[in-house]
Amino acid sequence: MSAPVVLQVTASPVLPALVLRPWRMEDVAALVEVSRDRALRQWASSVVDDDADGTRWVQAQQQGWAAGNRFGFAVLEEQPNSVREQLVGNVVLKEVTSGKPAAEVGYWTAAHARGRGVASRALEALTSWALDTFEADGLERLELLHQVDNPASCRVAQKSRYDFDTLLPAAPPSFPREGHLHIRRACLRPFRLLRTG
């Protein structure tokens, strides 16, 4: 992807608007701050303890964009009376390969933003973008994996219309417990009648 992608989630009467954009170096301090949360660290695949860790993490996100196989978005919440948005989460589309029918999605939400629908709203925006953008490359479905002891992730999957598909076996060390595989398929397009003659 050569052009930067920015996704918008409109505000509702009770929820502020969200902006999803590629991670930037200016996000490192906020990333380090939200990464102090124990619950987030429990589920995160990489730990961010300080600015050096945060810089490496953001650089890895940027490398994914450059390679065209991993698209991580900082999820920012618009703040009333402020020109700056607040970091509230992350969503990612990963394992994108031309001709491969499936890719994986992931997400996390900062502690101060949980319980406000951030993950499900951001995931819906990512899902729509991914299916629209990569369908011509053969993308047919998105997969969402979480451990069985993470019911909050299961609720996000259900809210975002990712259907439960399979119980997965544990795969230590990265996936120490059984997990759920949820799938969201591309909508079937209505067929067109072709006129001949």
N, C-alpha and C positions, 0 to 999 in steps of 0.2 A: 504494500500500500504506500503510494508516494504522497498522497494528500492526507493531512491529518483528519481524523474522524472524530467528530464531536456529536454525541447523542443527547437529546433533550427529553426529559420526562416532565410533563406539565404539572403545575401545582393543582391540587384539589382544594376544596373549601377548608380541609383540615390538615393537609400535608403540603410542605413547600416543594417547589420545583427542584429537580435533580439535573445535574450536568455530568455526563460521562465523557471523559477525555483521556487520551494517553497520559501515562505518568510522566512527570517532569522532575528535574533535580530540585526545583523549589518545593516539592512535596516531601522531601526527606525528613524535615523536622516534624511535620505532622504525622508522618508514617511512624517514626520512632515513638512519638507520644502515644498513638493508639495501640502500638504493638506491646505496650507494657501490660495490657489487659491479660489476665491469666486464662480466661475462657478462649480468647483469640489464639493465644500461644498453644493451647491444648490441641487445636485443630489445624494450625498452620504447618505447612510443609517445610518452611524455613523460618528461622528465628531472627528478628531484627532487634538487637540490643542497643545499638548506638548509631551515630551518623555514618560510620564506615560501612556497617551492615546495611543501613538504609540506602546508601549510595550504590552499593553492589546490587541490591534488590531492584532499585529503579533502573539501573543500567541493564539488568537482565530483562526487564520488561521492554525496554527500548530495543534491545537486540532481537527480541521476539517479533516486534513490529517490523524491524529491518529485514529479518529472514522471511517474514510472511507466514509464520506457522504458529504464532502465539500473540494474541491481542489482548493485553491487559489495560483496563480502564480504571482510573481513579474515579470514584463516585463522590461528587461534591454536592452539598446542599446549599441552595441559595439562602442567604441570611438577610432578614429584613434590615433596612437602613445600613447596608454594608456593600461595598463593591467587591469584596472577597467572599468566596464560598468556603464552607467548612468541609474538610474531609470526613466522610461518613462511611466509606467502604471501598470495596474493590470487586470488580467482576472481570472474568477472563474467559476467552475462547481459546482453547489450546488443541494441539495435535491436528492442526488444519493442514491437509495435504490434498492437492488437486487429484481428483479421481477417487478419493477415499470417501465412502458414503457417510461416515460418522466423524464427529469432532466432540470434544468434551468441554463442558462449562464448569466454572467454579466461582466462588464468591466468599466474601467475609464482610461483616458489618462491625464498625467501631462500637465499643461498649455504650457510649453516650447516645447512639442513634438506634439501638435495638428496640424492637417492639413498635416501630413506626412504619413498617412496610418497605424499608429501604432496599433490602435484598431482593424481594419479589418484584418491586417496581423496576429496579436496575436490571435484574435478570430478564424481565420481559422485554426491555429495550434492547439488550444485548442479543437476545434470541431472535427478535424480529430482524435486526440488522444482519446477524450471521446468516440466517436462512435466505434473506433477500440477496446478500452480497455473494455468497458462495454456492448458491443453488446451481448456477451454470457450470461450476467446477465439479459437480457431482455430489454436493452435500445433501443428504436426505434426512439426517436425524442428528439431534444433539443428545449427548449423554451426560447425566449428572450423577455423581457417585458420592455417597457419604456413609460413615460408619453407623451401625445400628443404634449406638448410644448417643447419637446426635439428633434428637427429635426436632430441634429447631430447623435444621437443614431439611428434614423430611417435610415439614410444614411449608417451607419456601418452595420446595419442588412441587408440592400439591397445588399451592396457590398459583404457581406459574405454569400449570397444566403440563407438567412433566409426569407422565404415568409411571407408576411402579412397574418394573419389568422382571427383575431377578434379585434373589438373595445371593450376594457374592461371598465367597470364602475369604477368610482373613489372609493377608499377604504381608507379614511382617518384613522389615520394620516399618515401612511407610504406611501400611494399612493393617494395624495390629488386631483389629476385630472384624467380624463379619460386617458386610455393608449392604446397602441398597443401591441398585442401579435403576434410575428413572430415565425415561426417554421421552423426548418431544420430537415428533415427526413433522417434516415440512407438510404444509397443507396441500392436499391434492388440488391441482388446478383444474378448473372446468375445461373440458375438451372443446376444440373449435371444429366446426364443420368446414371442410375444404370444398370449394366449388370447382368443378372441373368443366371444361368445354367452353 
